[in-house]
Amino acid sequence: MPGEIRTPDLMVRSHIASPDEKNTGARNDRLAAHLGNYPLTDSDVKRQAGGSIVRSQPLGRHSVSPVSFEGSHCMKMTKTNILNLEYTGRSHCVYWDDQLPGLGIRVYPGGAKSWIVRYLIRGRKRFVVLGSVSILTIEDARARGRQTLLEALDSKDPNNVRNISVRAFGKEYLERWAKKRKRSWKEDERRLDLYIYEHWGKFQVAAIRRADVARLHSTIGSEFPYQANRVLEQVAKMWSLAKIWGYLPTDHPSVVDGIDPYEEEERDRYVTPEEMPLLLSAIYKESPQVAAYFHLLLLTGLRKNNLLQLAWADIDTTRREVKLSRASQKNKKARYLPLTDDAFEILQSLPKTSRWVFPGADQSKPRNNVNKAWKRILNRTGIEDLQIHDLRRTVGSYLAQSGYNIPLIGEVLGQTCQRATVIYMRYATSHVRSALNANTLIVRSLTPEILKPQEFKSV
């Protein structure tokens, strides 16, 4: 017999057993267990066509109820009846099964027909497409529909996962997570456009399997193994968020487990003493602003974006130091970097036409990159395999060669914090200044005479 289970705010209605279904086995037993044996009252029993019974009873918080549409039809499902179903012109044209509440056939404007299940769970409407009527028989559809309702009764909402394409999810990932948490979000965007959308853009997120990820990782890795590893890391994060955001079941298997990343060698490239004069000469063939930028990277060890986004307000000319906000630091702790005489003099030589030390074409914004200028500099020198970030590593390398210990080098570069009382760190910078002065002496000794600090203003 059919059963209807009610809670104060929700209703569960699940088919128990109709007169023509005498042996539905464990599935009906599972549903019947929720009804229990209790006396029926007139208000509890409603007789429907065919003598089926609807029974009401309080149940727990996980409740489900079939949902119907206005103007929908309840009918006996036979092959002939299904074949003759027509679209009525309503946006949701559904013919409901008279045996299993919530099971129906939706007819689309083009004539296609699909078995569906509609129900309420925890106040939310759910709509599950079981499959085409040309594939599922009436018996198959009822079995699948009943299983869907059973899962809902177990609070395993069959339709709790929302469908979304990989392309749409990628855009949400950027706006909702990457842009708010990663300074390198543009790299994530580039990998989405170049690799992930190219291969999976039209697929649903739930359709991506471990084999797909392994194939993509291998395809990229055949030419760019390091980039393949970055894509693998990004996919792992995205599909982890997909579980949290409701695009995948929480028990969905990881799509990256078991995929081994390519081995990577830790980069140790820096500007050698032999390369430094050649590099500085090439740097100062650029505009004064660009030349100052690259020279300051060599003198301060700052990350390229920290320097590009430096504002004049961040520079304390009295103490001769730069304040780096916590938002700009990987360890999320603000720090103060002393400026050597050479670095301070270079900054003083720059015109203050904007609030930014290195403004872009739009003076209201900082310059966003210097990649083209860097390529020109390398072309002039003939130096190969040198990246902008290697200038920062050069500072650490020169300090190590000068005998300074690793913790101090880490403090100069803002990589580690050894002090428990961070609040006093800005007053304990004399040793950092001393270390940077040592680095400056090395850079100065390798600088061509025409580019000595006293001539920076005239360059």
ZAFI-841296 format. One line per 4 residues: number of its first residue (from 1); their letters; for each residue y, x, z of C-alpha. Coordinates in pm, whole numbers. Example, Ala and Ser with C-alpha at 12.3 -4.5 7.8 and 13.67 -1.06 7.14 Angstrom:
! ZAFI-841296
1) AS) -450/1230/780 ~ -106/1367/714
This chain:
! ZAFI-841296
1) MPGE) 0/0/0 ~ 357/120/-52 ~ 550/230/256 ~ 915/254/339
5) IRTP) 1022/488/620 ~ 1370/455/761 ~ 1590/673/981 ~ 1928/570/1122
9) DLMV) 2108/716/822 ~ 1841/780/559 ~ 1534/610/421 ~ 1197/741/309
13) RSHI) 1009/527/65 ~ 685/678/-56 ~ 397/518/-237 ~ 93/501/-11
17) ASPD) -165/316/-215 ~ -135/26/-454 ~ -420/-222/-510 ~ -535/-42/-825
21) EKNT) -532/303/-662 ~ -809/310/-404 ~ -888/682/-385 ~ -580/899/-387
25) GARN) -730/1143/-134 ~ -543/1386/83 ~ -203/1317/-74 ~ -201/955/39
29) DRLA) -356/1054/372 ~ -62/1287/426 ~ 187/1010/358 ~ -7/753/560
33) AHLG) 7/981/862 ~ 382/916/871 ~ 329/540/893 ~ 84/524/1182
37) NYPL) -87/207/1304 ~ 151/-45/1447 ~ 182/-425/1428 ~ 384/-560/1137
41) TDSD) 655/-816/1201 ~ 814/-1054/957 ~ 1114/-824/930 ~ 891/-525/864
45) VKRQ) 696/-672/579 ~ 825/-763/235 ~ 591/-889/-27 ~ 651/-776/-380
49) AGGS) 498/-877/-711 ~ 130/-785/-714 ~ 92/-814/-339 ~ 212/-466/-247
53) IVRS) 368/-412/96 ~ 681/-225/204 ~ 667/-108/564 ~ 960/17/774
57) QPLG) 937/268/1056 ~ 1161/533/1221 ~ 1086/890/1114 ~ 1228/1238/1161
61) RHSV) 1543/1382/1006 ~ 1383/1490/679 ~ 1371/1159/495 ~ 1353/1061/134
65) SPVS) 1419/741/-57 ~ 1387/649/-425 ~ 1717/574/-592 ~ 1765/327/-874
69) FEGS) 2048/268/-1118 ~ 2238/-52/-1178 ~ 2083/-231/-1470 ~ 1757/-32/-1454
73) HCMK) 1426/-208/-1511 ~ 1101/-216/-1312 ~ 792/-252/-1528 ~ 422/-202/-1557
77) MTKT) 356/133/-1720 ~ 116/113/-2014 ~ 98/321/-2328 ~ 217/25/-2535
81) NILN) 508/-55/-2304 ~ 618/308/-2293 ~ 603/335/-2671 ~ 831/31/-2706
85) LEYT) 1098/145/-2456 ~ 1446/155/-2609 ~ 1780/301/-2506 ~ 1999/22/-2367
89) GRSH) 2333/192/-2414 ~ 2389/280/-2048 ~ 2458/638/-1949 ~ 2141/635/-1737
93) CVYW) 1880/419/-1902 ~ 1579/425/-1669 ~ 1266/208/-1656 ~ 1102/227/-1312
97) DDQL) 730/227/-1241 ~ 617/-82/-1047 ~ 346/123/-873 ~ 519/439/-745
101) PGLG) 875/380/-615 ~ 1113/646/-742 ~ 910/726/-1053 ~ 1056/621/-1382
105) IRVY) 1109/697/-1749 ~ 1454/791/-1865 ~ 1534/706/-2227 ~ 1802/917/-2391
109) PGGA) 2041/808/-2669 ~ 1844/1006/-2926 ~ 1522/831/-2833 ~ 1362/1105/-2624
113) KSWI) 1179/989/-2310 ~ 1107/1181/-1991 ~ 932/1106/-1666 ~ 1171/1142/-1372
117) VRYL) 1177/1105/-995 ~ 1493/999/-812 ~ 1527/1003/-432 ~ 1765/1063/-143
121) IRGR) 1712/1348/100 ~ 1945/1417/392 ~ 2204/1198/226 ~ 2194/1378/-110
125) KRFV) 2076/1223/-434 ~ 1811/1422/-616 ~ 1693/1392/-973 ~ 1379/1572/-1092
129) VLGS) 1260/1573/-1452 ~ 881/1593/-1450 ~ 828/1626/-1824 ~ 818/1445/-2154
133) VSIL) 615/1125/-2188 ~ 448/1283/-2492 ~ 300/1550/-2264 ~ 238/1377/-1930
137) TIED) 9/1076/-1911 ~ 84/791/-1673 ~ -170/926/-1426 ~ -28/1280/-1450
141) ARAR) 326/1155/-1396 ~ 228/953/-1089 ~ 41/1249/-942 ~ 338/1481/-998
145) GRQT) 583/1223/-873 ~ 385/1170/-555 ~ 368/1548/-501 ~ 744/1570/-542
149) LLEA) 794/1306/-272 ~ 544/1481/-47 ~ 736/1805/-76 ~ 1054/1620/9
153) LDSK) 887/1470/318 ~ 800/1825/426 ~ 1170/1908/385 ~ 1080/2124/84
157) DPNN) 1331/1961/-144 ~ 1186/1994/-496 ~ 1531/1975/-649 ~ 1725/2173/-391
161) VRNI) 1764/2450/-647 ~ 2049/2404/-892 ~ 2007/2513/-1251 ~ 2256/2767/-1383
165) SVRA) 2257/3003/-1677 ~ 2267/3378/-1621 ~ 2605/3394/-1795 ~ 2758/3125/-1573
169) FGKE) 2604/3281/-1263 ~ 2741/3623/-1361 ~ 3093/3483/-1376 ~ 3048/3319/-1036
173) YLER) 2910/3645/-895 ~ 3223/3830/-1004 ~ 3470/3574/-871 ~ 3289/3476/-556
177) WAKK) 3152/3812/-443 ~ 3219/4129/-645 ~ 3599/4101/-680 ~ 3636/4031/-309
181) RKRS) 3408/4309/-186 ~ 3382/4585/-444 ~ 3659/4810/-563 ~ 3434/4892/-858
185) WKED) 3386/4529/-964 ~ 3501/4610/-1317 ~ 3190/4825/-1354 ~ 2981/4523/-1255
189) ERRL) 3163/4318/-1517 ~ 3103/4585/-1779 ~ 2729/4596/-1705 ~ 2712/4216/-1724
193) DLYI) 2875/4214/-2066 ~ 2690/4513/-2205 ~ 2339/4457/-2076 ~ 2267/4145/-1869
197) YEHW) 2439/3883/-2085 ~ 2314/4055/-2400 ~ 1950/4010/-2295 ~ 1950/3707/-2062
201) GKFQ) 2281/3525/-2110 ~ 2128/3198/-2235 ~ 1840/3189/-1986 ~ 1841/3009/-1653
205) VAAI) 1858/3231/-1345 ~ 1526/3088/-1224 ~ 1362/3183/-1555 ~ 1410/3557/-1505
209) RRAD) 1093/3727/-1385 ~ 1009/4074/-1258 ~ 863/4160/-1599 ~ 1198/4079/-1762
213) VARL) 1383/4308/-1521 ~ 1130/4588/-1570 ~ 1165/4557/-1946 ~ 1545/4569/-1931
217) HSTI) 1538/4865/-1691 ~ 1306/5053/-1927 ~ 1511/4968/-2236 ~ 1835/5097/-2084
221) GSEF) 1661/5390/-1914 ~ 1522/5530/-2237 ~ 1875/5645/-2318 ~ 2080/5604/-1999
225) PYQA) 1854/5637/-1691 ~ 2139/5648/-1438 ~ 2297/5338/-1589 ~ 1958/5165/-1581
229) NRVL) 1943/5227/-1206 ~ 2290/5079/-1155 ~ 2186/4768/-1349 ~ 1872/4740/-1136
233) EQVA) 2081/4757/-818 ~ 2320/4492/-949 ~ 2039/4257/-1051 ~ 1884/4296/-706
237) KMWS) 2211/4195/-540 ~ 2280/3907/-778 ~ 1936/3750/-746 ~ 1952/3791/-369
241) LAKI) 2279/3595/-369 ~ 2120/3336/-598 ~ 1886/3243/-311 ~ 2177/3207/-70
245) WGYL) 2384/3003/-314 ~ 2105/2758/-396 ~ 2011/2874/-746 ~ 1669/2999/-635
249) PTDH) 1430/2882/-363 ~ 1457/3088/-47 ~ 1096/3197/-90 ~ 1145/3302/-452
253) PSVV) 978/3641/-505 ~ 1203/3940/-559 ~ 1260/4023/-923 ~ 1301/4396/-854
257) DGID) 1021/4477/-607 ~ 786/4739/-745 ~ 1026/4862/-1015 ~ 1080/5231/-953
261) PYEE) 1429/5366/-1029 ~ 1463/5677/-1241 ~ 1503/6002/-1055 ~ 1862/6116/-1026
265) EERD) 1995/6462/-960 ~ 2285/6479/-720 ~ 2591/6586/-914 ~ 2744/6914/-797
269) RYVT) 2984/6988/-1082 ~ 3327/7123/-988 ~ 3604/7320/-1154 ~ 3508/7686/-1137
273) PEEM) 3772/7954/-1067 ~ 3736/8063/-1430 ~ 3805/7711/-1558 ~ 4100/7632/-1330
277) PLLL) 4380/7816/-1519 ~ 4265/7665/-1849 ~ 4245/7317/-1700 ~ 4588/7328/-1535
281) SAIY) 4750/7455/-1856 ~ 4595/7160/-2045 ~ 4701/6917/-1771 ~ 5067/7017/-1799
285) KESP) 5073/6943/-2170 ~ 5058/6577/-2071 ~ 5359/6374/-1955 ~ 5510/6472/-1617
289) QVAA) 5359/6165/-1452 ~ 5007/6228/-1583 ~ 5028/6600/-1509 ~ 5142/6531/-1153
293) YFHL) 4857/6285/-1105 ~ 4580/6528/-1200 ~ 4736/6818/-1012 ~ 4761/6604/-699
297) LLLT) 4392/6518/-728 ~ 4319/6891/-708 ~ 4550/6939/-411 ~ 4455/6635/-199
301) GLRK) 4096/6549/-280 ~ 4189/6181/-302 ~ 3974/5936/-493 ~ 4121/5863/-833
305) NNLL) 4198/5497/-758 ~ 4347/5577/-417 ~ 4601/5798/-590 ~ 4661/5563/-883
309) QLAW) 4738/5278/-643 ~ 4957/5486/-413 ~ 5290/5320/-326 ~ 5604/5502/-217
313) ADID) 5591/5303/105 ~ 5259/5475/184 ~ 5427/5817/198 ~ 5586/5931/524
317) TTRR) 5839/6192/411 ~ 5920/6290/770 ~ 5564/6369/870 ~ 5470/6458/512
321) EVKL) 5156/6253/505 ~ 5002/5965/310 ~ 4872/5650/475 ~ 4552/5519/319
325) SRAS) 4487/5158/415 ~ 4149/5047/546 ~ 4101/4828/239 ~ 4115/5136/15
329) QKNK) 3851/5328/211 ~ 3476/5300/177 ~ 3429/5317/553 ~ 3698/5048/596
333) KARY) 3904/5264/832 ~ 4265/5356/768 ~ 4343/5728/766 ~ 4639/5960/731
337) LPLT) 4623/6253/491 ~ 4867/6545/539 ~ 5053/6666/231 ~ 5076/7037/166
341) DDAF) 5408/7181/50 ~ 5290/7194/-311 ~ 5165/6834/-306 ~ 5482/6707/-138
345) EILQ) 5702/6890/-388 ~ 5516/6737/-682 ~ 5562/6388/-537 ~ 5932/6451/-478
349) SLPK) 5973/6549/-844 ~ 5857/6209/-968 ~ 6115/5938/-1049 ~ 6112/5629/-829
353) TSRW) 6132/5360/-1096 ~ 5883/5130/-927 ~ 5728/5061/-589 ~ 5427/5248/-726
357) VFPG) 5412/5625/-747 ~ 5225/5596/-1078 ~ 5338/5268/-1236 ~ 5176/5127/-1546
361) ADQS) 5343/4995/-1862 ~ 5430/4695/-1648 ~ 5640/4861/-1379 ~ 5543/4592/-1129
365) KPRN) 5181/4710/-1134 ~ 5015/5048/-1076 ~ 4861/5234/-1364 ~ 4502/5120/-1400
369) NVNK) 4336/5426/-1556 ~ 4393/5773/-1702 ~ 4072/5803/-1899 ~ 4235/5864/-2237
373) AWKR) 4458/6134/-2091 ~ 4153/6300/-1934 ~ 3973/6307/-2268 ~ 4274/6476/-2430
377) ILNR) 4282/6735/-2152 ~ 3915/6818/-2193 ~ 3952/6841/-2570 ~ 4227/7101/-2525
381) TGIE) 4019/7310/-2287 ~ 3679/7281/-2450 ~ 3534/7228/-2100 ~ 3225/7008/-2108
385) DLQI) 3059/6779/-1856 ~ 3361/6749/-1628 ~ 3457/6412/-1484 ~ 3771/6304/-1302
389) HDLR) 3572/6260/-981 ~ 3467/6626/-1008 ~ 3823/6722/-915 ~ 3763/6567/-574
393) RTVG) 3437/6758/-545 ~ 3628/7073/-638 ~ 3839/7042/-323 ~ 3527/7014/-107
397) SYLA) 3367/7307/-285 ~ 3668/7538/-240 ~ 3691/7448/128 ~ 3319/7520/177
401) QSGY) 3363/7852/3 ~ 3650/7929/239 ~ 3420/7887/539 ~ 3524/7543/665
405) NIPL) 3246/7340/822 ~ 3092/7026/674 ~ 3235/6777/928 ~ 3588/6904/860
409) IGEV) 3537/6885/485 ~ 3412/6530/528 ~ 3724/6447/728 ~ 3951/6596/463
413) LGQT) 3781/6387/195 ~ 3758/6077/414 ~ 3380/6063/386 ~ 3288/6068/756
417) CQRA) 3455/6014/1093 ~ 3334/6231/1379 ~ 3577/6105/1642 ~ 3497/5820/1881
421) TVIY) 3863/5750/1951 ~ 3974/5673/1599 ~ 4317/5557/1716 ~ 4419/5916/1792
425) MRYA) 4302/6056/1461 ~ 4643/6040/1294 ~ 4783/6273/1558 ~ 4504/6526/1518
429) TSHV) 4568/6636/1160 ~ 4678/6997/1205 ~ 4330/7126/1126 ~ 4318/6904/817
433) RSAL) 4657/7040/707 ~ 4534/7394/761 ~ 4226/7325/552 ~ 4429/7173/268
437) NANT) 4671/7468/280 ~ 4375/7698/228 ~ 4273/7491/-74 ~ 4631/7501/-203
441) LIVR) 4639/7880/-184 ~ 4331/7899/-404 ~ 4471/7652/-658 ~ 4809/7832/-654
445) SLTP) 4649/8171/-712 ~ 4476/8032/-1021 ~ 4786/7855/-1155 ~ 4964/8014/-1454
449) EILK) 5304/8158/-1358 ~ 5501/7908/-1565 ~ 5352/7624/-1361 ~ 5425/7751/-1009
453) PQEF) 5542/7478/-764 ~ 5908/7578/-775 ~ 5915/7486/-1141 ~ 5740/7147/-1111
457) KSV) 6065/6956/-1119 ~ 6164/7099/-1452 ~ 5828/7036/-1620
